[in-house]
Amino acid sequence: MENLRIPGPTPCPPEVLYALGRQMINHRGKEFEGMLKEITVNLKELFQTKNDVFVLTGSGTGGLEAAIVNTLSPGDKVLSLSIGVFGERFANIARLFGADIIPLNFEWGKAADPDAVHQALRSEPDIKAVLVTHNETSTGVTNDIASISSVVKEFNKLLLVDAISSLGSINLPIDEWHCDVTVTGSQKGWMVPPGLTMVSVSKEAWQAYAKARMPRFYWDFTRAKSYLERGQTPWTPAISVIFALSVSLKMMLNEGLPNIIARHAHVAKAARDGVKSLGLSIFADESHASNTVTAVAASNGLDTKKLLQLLREEHQVILAGGMEKLSGKIFRIGHLGWVNEDDIAKVISALKVVLPQAGFRSPG
């Protein structure tokens, strides 16, 4: 059996896989209505919110597009905080729909600086919204959303949060931190296959919706809300993935959110300590290192392409490489969702064998 340790899709528990095999049901019928309403209640608890929460069929990127088109108009000034590939993607979506993007880019491997955000908002009073990635899987960095939100709300701006790889794994109290639209994806910490994006929408986001003029149809929050009131989705949903999500949410609630967050912190520490014990270095600033993905710097002759190949072919361990300008410069270990310290111990053991074969010369 493969040890799949990429930042997503993540492995699924047997109970979840079993649920996927259920026969189809009527997505306009009573059984689906009960399931969707229960899922929504459970998601609100795990999102730590009383805001509206919608289950939409699509990838996490679709959820990011939904956040943009439901709250903004062409020409709106938007401050984009980017610390990696996915921060840039969020900005590119807004730009494509006509937003006037003001980029605030930080060195990859570092977190966004709230003081720099404060300065940017003070310099541009007409900014409508701030885009931020909570957890940047391309660099293994988690932004300090609490501090960033405090600054954003000081200036009374909308806060749109990409929490695709953090929500349900890393603490993100949506209401306490005043996140206006928050997006996550089923294939990350939620322990189910790709196919769903889940979003929360605040009262302030609804006020922005009333004035937003970007084109929207499939992702329209009003349609999602009106259909949810009768236990349906506007469009045919990914029913099998919803079966799976219904099961995984119950598993998560049984474990308890504080325990889930603590488990991810323990597993992440095991990953970081493990790679450092082999003479490797963490790419991210460790004060902001992610608890769902560890980015490891390639050094001392390490050929990451060969490393990943050897791990895959000889040890059935699947890790991720670097993206875009980090290609060949890092490799990444995903540890979110259905994961424990034993899974990471197996990764570290395989790395110990493969590193010399991939050209790594231990600094010791």
N, C-alpha and C positions, 0 to 999 in steps of 0.2 A: 504493500500500500504506500502511495506517495505521501510524503510529508510536505504538504503544500503550505509554504510560508512566504507568500507574497502579500502585498497590502490589500488585496482583493482581486477576484473573488476569494472568499475564505472557505475553509472546510465547513461542512454541515453535519450536525449531530444525526445519528440514525433516526431519531424520532421525526426530525424535520424531513429527511429523505423519504421516510415512509409516507408522510402527509402529502408529499408531491405526487405520489402515485394514485391519489384518490380520483374517482370518476368525476367528470365535470358536473356542475350544478347550474341552475338558472341564476344568472347574475342580476336578474330582476325579481328574484323570488325571496321568500321569507327566510330560508336558511342562510342565504348570502347576507341578507339584511342584518340578521342577528350577529353573524360573524364580523362584518365590517364595523358595526357599532361597538362590539366588544374590543376589536383591535384598536379602534380610535381611542377608547377609554384607556386601554393599556399603554398605548403610545404616549398619551398625555402624561401619564405617571412617570414614564421613563424619560420623557422630554423635560420633566419638571416644569410643566406649564399648564395654565388654564386657557391659553389661547386656542383658536381653531387649529386643528391638525388634520391634514389631508393625506390620503394614500393615493398616489398617482402612478400610473403605469409608464415606466420609462427609466432611463439611467439617471444617475446623480446629476449628470450634466443637464439633463432635461429639467431637473429641479432647479438648477441654477438659472436656466433660461426663464423658468416660471417666476422666480424671485425678481428678476429684472423686469420682465414685460408687464407684470401686475402692479408695479409700484412706480415706474418711471415713464417719462415722455422723451421723445427726441429733443435733443438740445439741453437736457438736464445735465448740470455739472455733477460728476460722480468722482469721489476720491477712491482710488483703487490701491489697497495695500497688498503688495506682492512680495512673497518670500520664496517663490518657486514656480514651477510649471503650472500648478493649478490656480494659483493667484492670478497668473497671466491669463489663463483660460477664462476665468470669471470676468476679467476686464474686457477681453476680446468679445465675449457675448454681448456685454452692454454696449461696446463700441459699434458692433454690427447693427444693433437696433437704433443707433443714432445718438447714444449718450456722449456727452463731452467728457472724456476720461482725463482725469488729472492723476497721473501715475505717481505713486510713492513707493519706490522699489528699494528693497533692502538686500544686503549681501546674502546669497544663498548659503544656508547653514546657520543664519542668524534669525532671531525673531523680530517682528515689527516693534519699533520704539514708540511707546505712547506719547513721549514728548514731541517726537517728529510729527505725529498725527495732530497733536494740539497746535503746533506751529502751522501746519498746512491748513487746518480748519480756520484758524485765526486769519490767515493770509487770503483765504478765498471764502468770503461770507456767503456766496451764492451756492455753495455746494448743497446738493439735495440729499445725497446718500453716501454711505461708506461701505465698500465691499471688503470683506476680510475672509481669509481662509483660517479656520480654527486650527486645523492640523494639516500641515503640508507634507504629504507622503513622498513627494519627490526629493525632499531634503531631510526628512525625519525631525521636523521642528513643530512644536506646538506654540501658537501665539497666546499671549495673555489677554484673553477676551474680556475679563473683568476690568482690567485697567484701560483697555482700548474703549470699551463701552462707556466707562465713566467719562472719558474725554468726549466721545461722540455725543453723548446725551447732554453734556455741558453746553454744547452748541446746538442741541435740539435737532440733530440729523437722524435720518433713518440708518439702521444698522442691518445690513444683509450679510448673513453668515453661511459660508460653506462649512458645514460640519459633517461632511460625507463620511470621513474616516475617523471621526471622534465621538459623535453622539452615540450614547449607549455603551461607550467604553471608557471615555475620559469625562470627568465632571464638566457639565455645561448646564447650569441651572438657567434656563431660558428666561423665565420671568424675572428672576433676581438680577440677571445681567442685562435685561432690557434688549434682547435680540428681537428684531422686528420680523424678519423672515429668516428661518433657519432650515437648512436643507441637509438631508442625509440620504444614504442609499442602502438598499436591502442586503447587498453582497459584502458589506463590511462587518461591523460589530454585531449585526443583527442575526448572523448565523444562517442566512438563507441565500438562495441563488440570486443572481442579478435579475432585474426586471421591475423593481419598485423604487420610487423615490418618495420619501415622506417629508412633508414640509409643515412648519408651524407659522401662523400668521397673526401678528399682534393687532390691537386696535389702531395703533398708529399706522401700521401697514395698510389696514383697510381704508383709513382716511386718505392715504396716498393713492390707493387703488382708485378711489372716486375721481381723482384728477389725472390719472395715468393715461397716456395716449399711445403707447407703443402697441403695435398689433398683437393680438392674442386670440387664439381660438381653442386649440387642444389644451393649453395650459391655463385657461381662465379660472381663477379662483372662485368667482361667483357661481360658475357652473358646478365646480366641485362642491361648494357649500350647499347649494340648493339640492343637488342629488343626494348628498350625504344625509340631509334631513329626512330622506325617505329610505335610507339604508342602501344607497346605490352609488355607483360612480358614473360620470357623464358618458364615458366611452367604455367599450368592453375591456375589462381589467385582465391582468395576468392572474387568472383564478388559481392556478396551481401554486404560484408563489405566495398568494394570499393565504392559501391553506397552510403553507409552510410558516409564514409569518405568524399566524395565529398560534401555532405550536411554540415557536421560538420565544415569543413574547411571554407566554406562560412560564417557560423555563427560566427566562431572565427575571421575572417577578419572583419566582420561587427562590432564586439565588439572592435576590435583593440588589438594588442598584449600588449601594455603598460597597457591597462585597464584590460586585463586578468591577467597579472602579479600582478597588484595592488589588484584585487579582491581576488586572492589566498592569498596574504599577509594579507588582512583584515580578511578573513575567518580563516586563521591559527591563527591570534592573538585572535580572538573570541574563538577558540577552546582552546588555551593555557590558556587564562584568565578564561574561563569557568571551566575547570577542577581544576585550582588552587583555584577558589572560593569555591569549594566543599571540600577543604582540601587535594587534591591530588597533586603530584609532577610530573613535566615533567622529563622523563628519560634522554632526550638528553641535552647536554650542550646548554643552550638557545641562546648563541651567534651564534650557528650554527643550530638552530632548523629548521626543514623542514617546508615549506609552503604547502606541499601536504599531509603530514601524521604526526600526533602527537602521539608520544609514551609516555604512562603514566605509571609511576612506581606503582607497587602493594605494598601497605604498610598498616600498622595498621590493620592487620588481613584480608585483602581483598582476597577473593577467586576468581581469574579471570575467571576460568572455570564456576563457578556458575553465576558470573556477566554477562558473555556473553550469557549464557543460558536464564537468566531472561530477559535481554534486548530483546533477539530474540523472546521468546515465549510470553511475556506479553506486550511488547511495539513495536514490529516489527522494532526494531533498530538493525542493523547488524554491529557489530564491529569486529576487528581482534584481535587474541591473539598474544603472543610472539612466536618467531621462535627459534628452536634449544635451545641453552643454556639460552635463555630468556623466554622459555615456562613457564607460570605460574608466571613470574616475572614482566611482563608488559602487557598492552593491548593497541591497536592502533586504532586511529580514522583517517580514510581516508577522505581527503577534497580536491579533485582535479577533474577538469573537470566541469561537470554540477552541480555546488554547489553554495550555497549562505549562508549568515549568519543565515537565518531562519532555514535552514537544521541543522546547528550546534546547534542552540538554542534548537531544539527538542531533540537532543542527550543529551545536558546538563540537560534538564528537566527530561529525562528518567533516566539518571545517578543519579540524586538527589534522586529519589524514590528508585532505585534498590540498591545503594551502601550499605545502612544498612542491607538490606536483604542478601547481599553477604558477610557479616561479617566485613565490613569496620567500624572502629571506628574513628570518626572525631577527629583530634588532638586538635581541639578547645574545 
